[in-house]
Amino acid sequence: MPTSTPPADADSLAVLHALTRKDLSPEDAYNAMEGLRNMAAANLIARFESKLEAQNTQLETKLETQNTKLDAQNSQLASLRWMMGVGFTLLALLVTLLRLLG
């Protein structure tokens, strides 16, 4: 007793035919089992890919955050270097000026 609108998926169709018939041949039973395996494998693969994608997205977000923090720290370090350079230059000028006056 097949339905009037069969599924578009060949695996689903094999399972549907197997479940709607009473006298199953070994070939039909095998096709139904293979259809179930194929659908289960496709589902498992889709779930696995989804989890991998989610983990990759989280990792990319964490890496971007760390890169932003490192860039900010590098900017602060560069500013400190300039300040120290200017400070030592001013100190050297002051020492030179005091020697000339003294």
C-alpha positions as CSV (number, residue, x, y, z in Angstrom):
1,M,0.0,0.0,0.0
2,P,2.4,2.7,-1.2
3,T,1.5,6.3,-0.5
4,S,0.5,8.7,-3.3
5,T,3.3,11.2,-2.5
6,P,6.6,9.3,-2.0
7,P,9.5,11.0,-0.4
8,A,12.0,12.6,-2.7
9,D,14.9,10.8,-0.9
10,A,15.6,7.3,-2.4
11,D,16.6,6.0,1.0
12,S,13.3,7.1,2.6
13,L,11.4,5.6,-0.3
14,A,13.1,2.2,0.3
15,V,12.2,2.3,4.0
16,L,8.6,3.4,3.2
17,H,8.1,0.5,0.8
18,A,9.5,-1.9,3.3
19,L,7.3,-0.7,6.0
20,T,4.1,-0.7,3.9
21,R,4.5,-4.3,2.7
22,K,3.9,-7.4,4.6
23,D,5.7,-9.9,2.4
24,L,9.2,-8.5,2.3
25,S,11.8,-10.1,0.1
26,P,15.4,-10.2,1.5
27,E,16.4,-7.7,-1.1
28,D,13.7,-5.2,0.0
29,A,14.6,-5.8,3.7
30,Y,18.3,-5.2,2.8
31,N,17.4,-2.0,0.9
32,A,15.3,-0.8,3.8
33,M,18.2,-1.4,6.2
34,E,20.7,0.3,4.0
35,G,18.3,3.2,3.6
36,L,18.1,3.6,7.4
37,R,21.9,3.4,7.7
38,N,22.3,6.0,5.0
39,M,19.8,8.4,6.6
40,A,21.4,7.8,10.1
41,A,24.9,8.4,8.7
42,A,23.8,11.6,6.9
43,N,22.2,12.9,10.1
44,L,25.3,12.1,12.2
45,I,27.5,13.8,9.7
46,A,25.3,16.9,9.6
47,R,25.4,17.1,13.4
48,F,29.1,16.6,13.5
49,E,29.7,19.3,10.9
50,S,27.4,21.6,12.8
51,K,29.3,21.1,16.1
52,L,32.6,21.6,14.3
53,E,31.3,24.9,12.7
54,A,30.2,26.1,16.1
55,Q,33.5,25.3,17.7
56,N,35.4,27.0,14.9
57,T,33.3,30.1,15.3
58,Q,34.0,30.2,19.0
59,L,37.7,29.7,18.5
60,E,37.8,32.4,15.9
61,T,36.0,34.8,18.2
62,K,38.5,34.0,21.0
63,L,41.5,34.5,18.7
64,E,40.1,37.8,17.5
65,T,39.6,38.9,21.1
66,Q,43.2,37.9,22.0
67,N,44.6,39.7,18.9
68,T,42.7,42.8,19.9
69,K,44.2,42.7,23.4
70,L,47.7,42.1,22.0
71,D,47.3,45.0,19.6
72,A,46.2,47.3,22.5
73,Q,49.2,46.1,24.6
74,N,51.6,46.7,21.7
75,S,50.3,50.2,21.4
76,Q,50.7,50.9,25.1
77,L,54.3,49.5,24.9
78,A,55.2,51.7,22.0
79,S,53.8,54.8,23.8
80,L,55.8,53.9,26.9
81,R,59.0,53.6,24.8
82,W,58.5,57.0,23.3
83,M,57.8,58.5,26.8
84,M,60.9,56.9,28.2
85,G,63.0,58.1,25.2
86,V,61.7,61.7,25.6
87,G,62.2,61.5,29.4
88,F,65.9,60.4,29.1
89,T,66.5,63.0,26.4
90,L,65.1,65.7,28.7
91,L,67.1,64.4,31.6
92,A,70.3,64.5,29.5
93,L,69.5,68.1,28.5
94,L,69.0,69.0,32.1
95,V,72.3,67.4,33.2
96,T,74.1,69.2,30.3
97,L,72.5,72.5,31.2
98,L,73.4,72.2,34.9
99,R,77.0,71.4,34.0
100,L,77.2,74.4,31.8
101,L,75.8,76.6,34.5
102,G,77.8,75.1,37.3
